[in-house]
Amino acid sequence: MSLKEWESKILIDTVDMFIDSALPVSSSGLQQEKEIDLSGATIRNIMANLEKLGYLRKAHNQSGRIPTTKGYKFYTTALDLNKNELVVDKELITKLDDIINKRKFGINNVIEETVKVISEITDLVTIAKSKKEDYILEAMNLFIIDKKKSVITIVSSGRDPVSKVINNPKGILTDDLKVSIDIFNERLKGTYISELKKNVELITPLISQKVKNFDKVLELFTNLIMEGVEGEKNYKSGTSNIINYRDVYDKLDRKKLLSIIEDNSIWKILEESGKTSDSDNKLTFTTEEDSHLDNIVIINREINVKGVKTSFALAAPKRVKYKQIATIFDWLESKLELINNGEDNE
């Protein structure tokens, strides 16, 4: 059920006020603070309806209402930032400019240093996971130089062809290499590189019938195809900040958060809950049902860094400045676009 225009505005303004003040928001306070052109009674009715719908709840022993997880979720998906009015911490800009524009580092170090800087500026635990886009094997070509040497060219989608001069394995005839190449092209064309080893096992019985010392050939071909393909990398910074998180009083919550960060299961929580970033690159986050953390939210954003699919996430108290985080990610993405487009200053 979608919210009406005034319901959306009242909910967003309520979340804004609660994030800033940590105090329950009343209809009169909302009307005065946000200068809403509605009567107090109308605002009260709208807030009461938002409570029925599960976006707000009454604070214990206090007048006014506070956002629920459902309310926060709506708030993050409704963030509409004017990119011309984005204000990013100057220290953050200076440090990230130094990392990104001057390109002191390779891509992995750019991501690692970016995680550190965001953590320093926000005082939040910041993590990232990078994984290169999966390639698809399209063809393998064999060029015989002589009885001892050959050239193998591997063609796969998403990267330049790779050619390697190899010493023909001892005990392997050139005809055996040709037969093996033909089987690879026939049976493994269209295979994702990430699934290569599993699929090689499926064709092993066939190659073993036609090629002596087939295990050497399989090892050689698999290593050549996988060469230069990086696996998943994880980065984290600021785990010591957890102890200072406002509104997080449960020590078990802090311990659980630290545990899922250290063992990287935080990404599994994001994936299984279906809360990873969508194609519009909006902020998304877990609920307590996903992570079993009552007052901690995991905020996620996916950004492409020079062909490296990178998920950035911040683990934060639920009452966090979402607009500030959205602004940081929007600005970061715009800067990383310079790398993607080859416009960075070497």
C-alpha positions in Angstrom: 0.0 0.0 0.0 1.5 3.3 -1.1 1.3 6.4 1.0 -0.5 9.6 0.0 1.5 12.7 -0.6 0.9 14.3 2.8 1.4 11.0 4.6 4.8 10.7 2.9 5.8 14.2 3.9 4.6 13.9 7.5 6.5 10.6 7.8 9.7 11.9 6.3 9.6 15.1 8.5 8.9 13.0 11.6 11.9 10.8 10.9 14.1 13.9 10.2 13.1 15.4 13.5 13.6 12.3 15.5 17.1 11.7 14.0 18.1 15.2 14.9 16.6 15.4 18.4 16.2 11.8 19.6 12.9 12.9 21.1 9.4 11.7 20.2 7.7 13.9 17.7 4.4 15.5 18.4 1.9 17.0 15.8 2.3 20.5 17.3 6.1 20.2 17.3 6.1 18.9 13.7 3.8 21.7 12.6 6.0 24.4 14.2 9.4 23.0 13.2 8.5 22.1 9.6 6.0 24.9 9.0 3.5 22.5 7.6 0.4 24.1 6.1 -2.1 21.8 7.8 -4.1 22.1 10.9 -2.8 20.4 14.1 -5.8 18.1 14.0 -5.1 17.0 10.5 -1.5 16.3 11.3 -2.5 14.2 14.3 -4.9 12.2 12.2 -2.2 11.5 9.6 0.3 10.5 12.3 -2.4 8.2 13.9 -3.0 6.6 10.5 0.8 6.1 10.0 0.9 4.4 13.3 -1.9 2.1 12.3 0.0 1.3 9.1 3.1 0.5 11.1 5.4 3.4 10.1 5.3 5.1 13.5 4.7 4.0 17.1 4.0 5.9 20.3 6.9 6.4 22.7 6.6 4.8 26.1 5.4 7.2 28.8 5.8 10.2 26.5 3.7 12.2 24.1 4.6 12.0 20.5 5.7 9.2 18.1 8.9 7.7 16.8 9.7 5.8 13.6 9.5 2.1 13.4 11.9 0.0 11.2 9.2 0.2 8.5 9.2 4.0 8.8 13.0 4.1 8.5 12.9 1.9 5.5 10.4 4.1 3.7 12.5 7.1 4.6 15.7 5.7 3.0 13.9 4.7 -0.2 12.2 8.1 -0.4 15.4 10.2 0.0 15.4 12.6 -2.9 18.7 14.5 -2.7 19.4 17.4 -5.1 22.8 16.6 -6.3 23.5 20.3 -6.8 23.0 20.9 -3.1 25.0 18.0 -1.7 27.2 19.1 1.1 30.0 16.7 1.9 32.4 17.0 4.8 35.5 19.0 3.5 37.9 16.7 5.3 36.3 13.7 3.6 36.5 15.5 0.2 40.2 16.3 0.7 41.2 12.8 1.8 39.2 11.0 -0.9 40.4 13.3 -3.6 43.9 12.5 -2.6 43.1 8.7 -2.9 41.0 8.8 -6.0 42.1 11.7 -8.2 45.9 11.3 -7.7 45.5 7.5 -8.0 48.3 6.7 -5.6 47.0 3.2 -5.3 45.6 0.3 -7.4 41.9 -0.4 -7.3 42.0 -2.6 -4.3 43.9 0.0 -2.3 41.5 2.7 -3.4 38.7 0.7 -1.9 40.6 -0.1 1.2 41.6 3.5 1.8 38.1 4.8 1.0 36.7 2.5 3.7 39.2 3.8 6.2 38.4 7.5 5.4 34.6 7.0 5.5 34.9 5.3 8.9 37.1 8.1 10.3 34.7 10.8 9.2 31.4 9.2 10.2 32.7 7.4 13.3 30.9 4.3 12.0 32.0 0.8 11.2 32.6 0.8 7.5 33.0 -2.4 5.4 33.3 -3.3 1.7 33.2 -6.3 -0.5 34.6 -6.3 -4.0 34.2 -8.9 -6.6 35.1 -8.6 -10.3 32.3 -9.1 -12.8 32.1 -12.8 -13.7 33.6 -13.6 -17.1 32.2 -16.1 -19.6 34.5 -18.4 -21.5 34.0 -18.0 -25.2 36.9 -19.9 -26.8 40.3 -21.4 -26.4 42.7 -21.3 -29.4 45.9 -23.4 -29.7 48.9 -22.5 -31.9 51.7 -25.0 -32.1 55.2 -23.5 -32.2 57.2 -26.7 -32.1 57.1 -30.0 -30.1 58.1 -28.2 -26.9 56.2 -24.9 -27.1 52.7 -23.7 -27.9 50.6 -20.5 -27.6 47.2 -20.8 -26.0 44.8 -17.8 -26.4 41.8 -17.6 -24.1 38.8 -15.5 -25.2 36.2 -14.5 -22.6 33.6 -11.8 -22.4 34.4 -8.8 -20.2 38.2 -8.8 -20.6 40.8 -8.7 -23.3 42.0 -12.0 -24.9 44.8 -13.6 -22.9 47.7 -15.3 -24.8 50.3 -17.4 -23.1 53.4 -19.2 -24.4 53.6 -22.5 -22.6 56.1 -25.3 -22.4 54.2 -28.4 -23.4 53.8 -30.6 -20.4 56.1 -33.6 -20.3 54.4 -36.7 -21.6 51.7 -34.7 -23.5 51.6 -34.8 -27.2 50.5 -31.8 -29.3 47.6 -33.9 -30.6 46.5 -34.4 -27.0 46.5 -30.6 -26.5 44.4 -30.2 -29.7 41.9 -32.8 -28.5 41.6 -31.2 -25.1 41.1 -27.8 -26.6 38.3 -29.1 -28.8 36.6 -30.7 -25.8 36.9 -27.4 -23.8 35.4 -25.4 -26.6 32.6 -27.9 -27.2 31.6 -28.5 -23.6 32.7 -25.4 -21.7 31.9 -22.5 -24.1 29.5 -20.2 -22.3 30.7 -21.3 -18.8 31.1 -18.6 -16.2 34.7 -18.5 -14.9 33.4 -18.8 -11.3 31.9 -22.2 -12.2 34.8 -23.4 -14.3 36.4 -25.8 -11.8 33.0 -27.5 -11.1 32.4 -27.9 -14.8 35.9 -29.2 -15.5 35.1 -32.0 -13.2 32.1 -32.9 -15.3 34.2 -33.3 -18.5 37.1 -35.1 -16.8 35.7 -38.6 -17.6 35.5 -37.7 -21.3 39.0 -36.3 -21.5 40.5 -39.2 -19.5 39.3 -41.5 -22.3 41.1 -39.6 -25.0 44.2 -38.0 -23.5 47.0 -39.6 -21.6 48.2 -37.7 -18.5 44.9 -35.9 -18.8 45.3 -34.5 -15.2 48.3 -32.4 -16.3 46.3 -31.0 -19.2 43.3 -30.1 -17.0 45.5 -28.4 -14.4 47.3 -26.4 -17.2 44.1 -25.2 -18.9 42.3 -24.4 -15.6 45.3 -22.4 -14.3 45.6 -20.5 -17.6 41.9 -19.6 -17.7 41.8 -18.6 -14.0 45.0 -16.5 -14.1 44.4 -12.9 -13.3 40.9 -13.5 -12.1 40.6 -12.1 -8.6 38.3 -13.6 -6.0 36.2 -11.8 -3.5 38.0 -9.3 -1.2 36.7 -7.9 2.1 37.6 -4.7 3.8 36.7 -3.3 7.2 37.6 -0.3 9.4 36.3 1.3 12.6 35.2 -1.7 14.5 36.3 0.0 17.7 33.6 2.6 17.1 30.9 0.1 18.1 31.4 0.8 21.8 30.4 4.5 21.3 27.2 3.9 19.3 24.3 6.0 20.7 21.1 4.3 21.5 22.7 0.9 21.4 22.8 -0.2 25.0 22.6 -4.0 24.6 26.1 -5.5 24.9 24.9 -8.6 23.0 24.0 -6.5 20.0 27.5 -5.0 19.9 29.1 -8.5 20.2 26.8 -9.9 17.5 27.6 -7.0 15.2 31.3 -7.4 15.7 31.0 -11.2 15.1 29.2 -10.9 11.8 31.6 -8.3 10.6 34.7 -10.3 11.6 33.5 -13.5 9.9 32.0 -11.6 6.9 28.6 -13.2 7.4 27.2 -9.7 7.3 27.1 -10.0 3.5 25.2 -13.3 3.7 22.6 -11.5 5.9 22.3 -8.7 3.2 22.0 -11.2 0.4 19.6 -13.6 2.0 17.3 -10.8 3.1 17.2 -9.4 -0.4 18.3 -6.0 0.8 21.3 -5.5 -1.5 21.2 -2.3 -3.5 18.9 -2.2 -6.5 19.6 -0.9 -10.0 18.8 2.7 -9.0 21.7 2.6 -6.4 19.5 3.7 -3.5 20.5 3.1 0.0 19.1 -0.1 1.4 19.3 -1.6 4.9 18.5 -4.6 7.0 15.7 -4.8 9.6 16.0 -6.4 13.0 14.2 -9.5 11.4 17.1 -9.8 9.0 20.1 -9.3 11.3 18.5 -9.9 14.8 20.0 -6.6 15.9 17.4 -4.4 17.6 18.9 -1.0 17.4 21.6 -1.4 14.7 21.1 -1.0 11.0 23.3 -2.2 8.2 23.2 0.4 5.4 24.3 -0.9 1.9 25.2 0.7 -1.4 26.7 -0.9 -4.5 29.2 1.0 -6.6 31.1 -0.1 -9.7 34.8 0.7 -9.4 36.7 0.1 -12.7 34.8 -3.2 -13.4 35.0 -4.3 -9.8 31.5 -4.7 -8.3 31.9 -3.2 -4.9 29.3 -3.2 -2.0 30.0 -0.6 0.6 28.1 -0.9 3.9 28.0 1.0 7.2 26.8 -0.6 10.4 25.2 2.2 12.4 22.7 3.0 15.2 19.2 3.0 13.7 18.9 6.7 14.5 21.6 7.8 12.1 21.8 10.7 9.7 20.7 8.8 6.6 20.9 11.9 4.4 24.5 12.4 5.3 25.4 8.8 4.4 23.4 9.0 1.2 25.3 12.2 0.3 28.6 10.6 1.0 27.8 7.6 -1.3 26.4 9.8 -4.0 29.5 12.0 -4.0 31.8 8.9 -3.8 30.1 7.3 -6.8 30.5 10.5 -8.8 34.2 10.6 -8.0 34.7 6.9 -8.8 33.0 7.5 -12.1 36.2 9.4 -13.1 38.1 6.2 -12.6 35.6 4.2 -14.5 35.7 6.6 -17.4 39.5 7.0 -17.4 39.2 10.7 -16.5 41.3 10.5 -13.3 44.5 12.6 -13.0 47.4 10.3 -13.1 
